[in-house]
Amino acid sequence: MDTQQKTGTPPYPDIPALIENDEREYRDPGIPSTVAVLGHPIHPLLVTLPIAFLLALAVTDAVYWLNKDPFWARASFWLVVAGFATTLPAALTGLMDFLRIDRVRKRTAGLAHLVLNITIIVLTGINLLLRLNNVVGAILPTGLTLSLITATLLGLSGWYGAELIYRHKIAVIGNSSRSEP
């Protein structure tokens, strides 16, 4: 399938600062992740856990807000613990690719993904610290607010992560150089 339109314009939107294209990358087979097992990138695998835990945290906080059942406060506590613990290996593998692959650092999506994920880790850490000695009392309004902000930032970070994979062909099975095409 031809990825170039007949008019010579890129087949995808190009909105500088949000989305950027490099026509050379359309024909590029891609850059493999620097953290992989048998060629399979580890970062996309690891991010599924903190995403699931932190999105579920926003849900359990909202359910607690609606019904005030302490069960949901305890569930939220363990979700924030699990979410924070699983962000660390996911962040480490992503940071290794960020530091080792030139194309990631040179794309707006790479920097945005990094900054959003650091913000998510910090907010999750604050959320966890607030709940350590006050599982029920920390949810309203601060815990819920932090959880909803974190869930929103996860969506934005996921968008930019997908930009890196699908538009810029990073962490895919390919044989390109880690520098520019």
MIMI-575207 format. One record per residue (C-alpha): residue in three letters; x, y, z. Coordinates in steps of 0.02 Angstrom, whole numbers, plus 50000, padded with zeros to 5 digits. Example, Ala and Ser with C-alpha at 12.3 -4.5 7.8 and 13.67 -1.06 7.14 Angstrom:
BEGIN
ALA506154977550390 SER506844994750357 
***
This chain:
BEGIN
MET500005000050000 ASP500685016949951 THR500865028350101 GLN501125044049996 GLN499655053249922 LYS499775058049740 THR499865076649783 GLY501535074149871 THR500865078450043 PRO501105066950192 PRO499715054250216 TYR499535059150398 PRO499195075850483 ASP500725086150523 ILE500385098050668 PRO502055104350734 ALA502245103250924 LEU500865089950931 ILE501145078350783 GLU502625078750667 ASN503055068650514 ASP504655063850429 GLU504335056950256 ARG505915046350267 GLU505125036450409 TYR503675030450298 ARG504835018850204 ASP505955014950352 PRO505754997150421 GLY505885003950599 ILE507045004350747 PRO507004990050872 SER506914993751057 THR508554993551153 VAL507684983851292 ALA507004967851216 VAL506904949251244 LEU507084938851086 GLY506744954550986 HIS505124958551078 PRO505134975951158 ILE504864975751346 HIS504224993551376 PRO502544991351284 LEU502264975451384 LEU502654983351553 VAL501594998951530 THR499994988851527 LEU500084985951716 PRO500215003951779 ILE498925009451650 ALA497694996351713 PHE498024999851897 LEU497965018751883 LEU496395019151775 ALA495555007051896 LEU496105018652038 ALA495115033051963 VAL493595021551952 THR493715015152131 ASP493975032852197 ALA492415038452103 VAL491415023652168 TYR491975027752346 TRP491425045852319 LEU489705039652265 ASN489385026752402 LYS490665030052542 ASP490945011352566 PRO492685008952647 PHE492954993552538 TRP493225005152389 ALA494455015752488 ARG495485000252529 ALA495394994652347 SER495995011952294 PHE497445010952416 TRP498064994452345 LEU497815000552167 VAL498885015952199 VAL500225004952279 ALA500214993052131 GLY500125007452007 PHE501635016252083 ALA502655000152097 THR502344995351916 THR502715012751847 LEU504535011051897 PRO505064996351784 ALA503985003251643 ALA504805020251660 LEU506555012851670 THR506365003051508 GLY505595018151421 LEU506995029451483 MET508295017351417 ASP507525018351243 PHE507395037351258 LEU509245038851300 ARG509865026151172 ILE508805029951017 ASP509145046750934 ARG507475046750843 VAL506515046451007 ARG507435061451078 LYS507235071450916 ARG505345069550908 THR504105080351001 ALA503155064451041 GLY504675057251130 LEU504915072251244 ALA503035074051276 HIS502905055451319 LEU504375057051440 VAL503755072751527 LEU501975066051543 ASN502605049751617 ILE503725058451743 THR502235069051793 ILE501165053351811 ILE502475045151924 VAL502605060652033 LEU500705062652049 THR500515044152088 GLY501885045252220 ILE501015060252301 ASN499355051152293 LEU500145036052379 LEU500975046452515 LEU499325055152554 ARG498465038352579 LEU499805029352682 ASN499065033952852 ASN497355039652794 VAL496635026952673 VAL494845033452682 GLY495095051852720 ALA496345055352581 ILE495155051152440 LEU494005066252446 PRO494375077852366 THR496275076752342 GLY496475058252303 LEU495045058052179 THR495685073852095 LEU497445066752079 SER496755050352012 LEU495715059151879 ILE497165070251826 THR498295054951817 ALA497035045451712 THR496925060051591 LEU498815061451579 LEU498915042651547 GLY497795045051395 LEU498905059051329 SER500495049351363 GLY499775034151276 TRP499385044751124 TYR501185050551112 GLY501835032951144 ALA500785026850999 GLU501465041050892 LEU503225034650927 ILE502775016850881 TYR501585019050734 ARG502135035450655 HIS503995035450694 LYS504225016550695 ILE505155015450859 ALA505184999150958 VAL504604989050811 ILE505424974350725 GLY506594982650602 ASN508404984650561 SER508645003450547 SER510015013050633 ARG509605020650803 SER510005037550728 GLU509025047150597 PRO508495038250436 
***
